[in-house]
Amino acid sequence: MALIFRQAWRMDLNEVWPPYLLRISSGDLELRLIRDDDLPALVELALGGIHDPDLMPFAFPWTDVPPAELPANFARHHWSVRAVFGPERFSLDFAVRVGGELVGTQGLTTHDFAVTRTGETGSWLARRHHGRGIGTRMRQAICAFAFDELGATEITSGAFVDNPASLGVSRKVGYRPNGIDRKVRRGALAEHQNLVLRPEDLVRGAPVEVVGAAELRRFLKLDAES
């Protein structure tokens, strides 16, 4: 009786979750989707300081929690984002490295992208890395990716009017003012400047190289043949 031997085969994580194949690079800057292995180092970066404690740059004040609560909150957030990731709604949250060193995160969030072709950028950078032009470079990279690889027709962002650093990055990248909202921040009124970027206004930086875009488009059903 003939014996049939089957070669052992195991799927790897990239096959289970194709978005993990995505890598965006520009010079020594690299963006890769956040994995569980990145969470401890990102938490340490956040606990080391992102902004002046007297100021709050985020619409959702996630850094205001006691330090002991931030690690679990941070993990819950990223796990919840991954749980609902799909064609109807997705958030690309990247760990950003410069020369191999982890410096912060860059995100692109959207819903109904196949129809709207718009998404919103958001990011944070460890305070010790401020002032090096990294924020501008990572925003240029994510916007070039969104326009060139995903077919976005506009990208939005925003910052409180008392956050000149973030607004300055947006100006350098080419965003234009798009109205002001009145928000509650730490129990007080704060004006929030909305911004919009279109492909023709993008101020590009160093050339951007992308790996895994085709797999992501298929996963999100953005290609006509999907």
N, C-alpha and C positions, 0 to 999 in steps of 0.2 A: 504494500500500500504506500502510495507516494505521500510524502509529507510536504506540506506547503508552509514555507516560512514567510512570515510577513515582516518587512523591515519596520523597526520601531520608528514612529514619527510623532513629533510633538510640535504643536503650534507655539510660536513665540509671542511675546506681548504685542509686538508691532502688527502681527496678523490678527490678533484679537481686537486691537484698538488702532486702526490705521492712522489716526491723527498723530500718533506718537512718532511716525516717520518724518514729520515735518521739521525742517531745520532751515532757518533764515540766517544768513551770514553776510557781513559787510566789513571787510578788513578783519580786524581782530575782535569784532563784535559778533556774538552768536546768540540767537534766540531759539530755544527749544521748549516745547510744551512741558509744563510742570508735571513731574512725576512724584510719587510718594517719597522717593529717595531724596528729592530736593527740599521737602518740607522742613526738616530740622534746620538746615542751613539758612533757609529763607526766614524762618522764625527768629533765628539768632540775629540775622541782619536787621529785622524789624525791631527787635528788642534793643538793639544797639542804637536805634534812633533813625528816624526818617525826616522829621521836621522839628522846628522849634516847638517845645511843649506849650508855649503861650499862643500858638497859632494852630488852626485846624484847616488843612488844605482839602480834606476829603468831604464830599457831600454826605457820606455815611461815615461817622467818626469812629472807625474800627480800632484806631490806635488809642482811644481814650479809656479802654478797659484796663483793669489791673493787670500788671505783667504776668501774673500767674494764670490768668484766664486767656491771654492772647494765643498761646500755642494751640489749644484745642479749638478755639474759635477759627483760627486760621485754617486748620485742617478741615474742619466742618465746611467752611466756605468752599474750598477747592474740591472737596468730594461732592458737594451739592451741585457745583457747576458741571462736573463730569457726568453726574447722574442724569442730567437733562440735555446733554449735548446731542444734537441731532439736526436734521435739515430745517426744522421749524424754528429752532432756537439754539444758538451756540455761543460760547465764549472761548476764544483762543487766549489762554493765559500762559505766557512764556516766562521761563526763567532766563534772565539776561546775564551773559558773561562777557567780560572783556579780558582778552588774553588768558582765558580759562578761569578767571576769578568771578565768582558770583557777585553781582552788584545790585540787583533789584528785579522787578517784573514789568512786563509790558503786556497789555491786553487789548483785544478787539472783541466787542460784544455786539450781538445783533439778534434780531428775530425776523422771520419771513424774508430772509436775505435774497432768496431766489426771485422774489418780486420787487422788494424795495431797493436792493443793491446798495444798502447803506449800513454802516456800523459805527460804533462809538469807541474811541480809543481812551485808555486810562492806564496809568502807570504809577510806580513809586520807585525811588532810588534811595539806597542807604545814604544817610546824611554825609558820611565820610567820603562819598564819591561825588558829591555835588561840586559844581564849578569846573568840571572837566569836559563838558560838551557831550557827555554820554546820553543825557536825556534827549537832546536833539537828534543824535545818531540813531537811537533805538526807535524814536517816533518816525524818522524818515524811512527806516527799514520796514516797519510794520505797514506804513501807508503805501510804500512802493509795492509791497507784497499784495496788499488788499486790492489795489488798482490793477496791477499787472497779472496776478495769478488768480484772483477770485472774481475779477470783473466788477468791482465796486464802482459806482458812479459818484459817490460822495462819502465823506467820512466826517463825523461830528466829534466834538470834544467840548470841554468847558473848564472853567476855573473861577474861583472866587476872585473878585476884583482886587482884593488885597494879597493876591498871590502872584507878584510880578514875575517870579522865576518861571512858573508854569506858562503864564501868558506870553512870556518872552520866547520860550521854546515853540509855542504854537505859531507865533509870528515868523520865526525863522523857517519853519517848515512850510508856511504858506497859508495857514488857516486865516479865515476872514471872520469878523464879528457877525453874529447871527442872533442878536437880541439878548436881553438881560432878564433873568428870572429873580424873583425875591424868595429866598429860602430861609428856613430856620436853622441856625447853626449854634449849637451849645446854648439853646434857649433864647437866642437873640436873632434879630433880622440881619441877613447878609445878602449882598447882591452877587449873583453868579453870572459871569459872562459866558454865553453860549458861542460856539465857534463852528465853522463849517469849512471843509477842504474839498476842492474838486480836482480832478486829475491834472488839468491844465495849470493849476496854481501850485502844485507840489514842487517844493524846492528840494531836489534830490541831492543826496550826499554821495558817498563812495558807492560803486556798483554793488548791487545786492544779488546774492546767489541763493537759490531756493532749491531744496531737496524735499520730495514728498508732496508737492502741490497736487499732482495728478491724482494720487491716492486720496488726498483730502477732498478734492472736488467730487470724486466718485462717491465717497462716503456721505457727502452732503447733498448728493444728487444735483450738482450744479451743471454738469455737462449734459448736452442734449442727448447723447447716446446712453446716459445712465437710465 
